[in-house]
């Protein structure tokens, strides 16, 4: 299927590795010009070079700490200025530290808010005027299955990502007539560096080994395995495309059937 995004310009946040990198790679494969960011300049430059080499796409890299709202806005502006327009935004950020209510501190709430919620809202607000100018836009937020099924040890992630879902649904109704569509993807247990971190944290809590945590997760997934980042990236590329022209305000689970609810 031709997704119709060759020549479009995409900004993909937190893309030096994991889900962000996979999303940027998938968009570049479809012919999009891509701007990516992370806090570490060397790592994001290396990621950009990997994508260029593999796809031949025009990829620009930027250093940005998304927990700083001004830096998040500047990233989006920099991509638009570098390529002369902005058509696609994929919001993403490293998840807030794990922990439950007994470990909750004000500092964790504030950082979770800045990193996971405020960064996405800021990038979206910054991107909208560019998209309105060309009367075409696609925004995809990378969230988590915890927006459908909260995890007790991921309190801040549950809270901030669910808030982003609410924000996105609300503005999707405002932006639809401008042909700016906003959707969310909710990845399940997917093999990334973040998942390895969470497995290590949970293993300590349960006095077990990370390998046992992975096995436990897999036992609850109907497909019997963890996801690959490329599988989530394929869903993002579709939602960011011309082919998804009548889809807005939805949250798509990419979880191997993990969530059992029908809504």
N, C-alpha and C positions, 0 to 999 in steps of 0.2 A: 504494500500500500504506500502510495506517495503521500506523505504527511503534509506537504504543501508549506514547509517552513524553510526551504532552501533560500539563503540570503537574509532571513530574519535575524535579528540581534537578540541574544539572550544573556541575562545576568543570572549567574548561579552562585549562591552564597555558600560559604563553608565547604569548598570543593577540593581541598587538597587530598582528600581520601574519602573512603566510605561512600555513603549514599549521594552526597553532593558531587563527588568526582564522577560517579557512575552516571548521574543525570547530565552533567556537562558533556561527558563523552558521547552519550546517546544523542543529544541535540546536535553536537558537532558532526556525528555520523550522518545526520539528516540534512547536513548542509548549512546549518545555522552558524553565524559568527557568535563567539561566546566569550564573555568576560567572567572571570572567576576570582574568588577571594578566599583568604584565610589570614590568621594572625601572623603566621610565619612566612616571611618573604621567600626564603630559600625553598620551602616546601611547595608553596603555590606556584613558584616559577617552574619547579621540576614537574608539577602536575600538568601545567600548561604545555610544557614541551612534550610530555607523554601523549597528550591528546592531539597535538599538532602532528606528531610523527605517525600516530595511528590512523588519523582521519584526513590529514591535509587541510584541516579547517584553520581559519584565522582565529586565534585564541589569545586573549590578553589577560594578564594576571595582575592582581592588586593585593596589597597587604592591608587588612582591615580587621580591627577588633570589634566584632558585632555587638559586644556588650556596651559599646559606646555608640549612642544613637547618632551622633554627628558623623562618626566613621561609617555607620551603616548607610546613612543617606549619601555620603560622599562616594561610597562604592558604586551605588546605582548611577549617580551623576557621572562618574568617571567612565563607566561603560557606555553610557549614552553619548558622551562627548567623544570618546575614542572611535566609535563606529557611526556617529551621526544620527542615531535613533535608538529606540528601545522597544522591542515587541513582546518579549517574554521575560518573566521574572520567576525564578525558583527560589523561594525563601527556605532557609535551612540554618541551623546553628547547632553547635555541640550541646547535648542535653545537660540540664542542671544536675548537680551532684545528687546521687541517690540518698534516700533516707525517709523514715516515717515521721509521725507526729512527735515522738519523743526526742528526735534529733533536730527538730525544726528550730532554726534560729532566724532572727530578723535578717541577718546578712544573706542567708540562703534564699529567703523570699525575694529580697531586693535583687540579688544576682539572677535568680531564675526569671524574674520579671524583665530585667534588662536584656538578658541573653536570648530567652526563648520567645517572649511576647513582644516587648517593645521594639526589638530589632526587626521583627517581621512587619509590624505595623508601620514602622518608619520607612522600610524599603518599599512597601506597597504604596504608601502615600507619596513617596518620591517618584515612583515609576508611573503613576496614573497620568500626570500631565503629558508625558511623552507618548503614552498609548492613545490618549484622547486626540492628540495632534494627528496621528495616522489612522484614527478610527479603527484600530485593531489592537487587541492586547490579550495576552494569556498570563495569568498568575497561578502558580501551583505552589502550595505550601506543603513542605514535608513535615508531617506530625508523627503520630505513633498510634498503634492499636490501643494504647491506653486512653485515647479519647472515647473509645467505645467500651472498654473494659479496664477500669483503673487497676493499677498494681500498687499494693500497700507500701512497697519500699521505694516508689517513684512519685512521692507526693507532689513535689514541685513540677515535675514533668506533666503529671495528670492535670494539674491546675492550670498551668500556663498554656499548654497545647489546647486544652478544651476551650479556653478563652479565645484563642486564635480562631478556632472553628466558628465560634459565635460571631466574632468580628467579620470573618470572611463571608459567612452566610448573609449577614446584614448588608454589607456593601455590595454583594453580588446583585442584589435587587436594584441598587442605584446605578451600577455600571453596565448592566446588560444592554441597555439601549445604545450605549456607546460602543458596542461590540467588544467590550472588555470582559472576559470571562474569568472567574476566579474559583478554583477548586482546591481540594486537599487530597493528599494521599496519606494513608495510614499504614505504614509498613509494620509487619509483624516481626517475628524473630528472624533477623537477617544477618548473615555473617559479615560483621564490620568490627572495626577496632572498638567502637562504643559498646557493642554487645559483649566483647571479651572483657571490657572493664566491668560491666554489670554482672557478668558471670563470676568474676573474681570477688566482687563485693558480696554477692549472694552466697558464694561458697564459704566466705569467712563467717557470715551470719549463721549458716547451717552447719559449720564445722565439717565441711566436705570438700571435694575437689571440684574445680571448674568443669572438668570433663563430665562429672556427674550432673552438674547443673544443665549443661547442654543436652544431655540425654533426657533429663526430666522435661525440658522445654519441648524437645522433639516428640516425646510421648504424647503431648497434648495437641500436636498439629496433625490434622487428618492426613496430610500428604507425607507425614513421617520424616520430614527433613526441614532444615533451616532454609530460608530464602537466600538467593544470591542478589547482590546489589543491582546487577543488570536487569533482573526481573522487575524491580521497582522502577528502574530508569525507563524501561519500555512503557510503563503506564504513564510516567511523567511526560515522556515525549509525545504520547498520544494526546493527553490533556492539553499540552502546549501547542497543539497543531491546528491546522485549518479543518481537519476531519472532525474535531470535537466541537463543531460550531454551534451545537444546540445543547451543550452541557455546561451548566454553571451552578454554583452553590452546593456542590455535592462533596462528600468525603468517600473516597474509594479505598477499600481495604485491599492490601496486597499482602496476604498473611497465610496462604496455604490452607485456609479454612479454619484458622485458630479461633476467631470470634464466632460464637455459636448463635448470637442473636440474629433476628431477621430484619432489623432496621439498621 
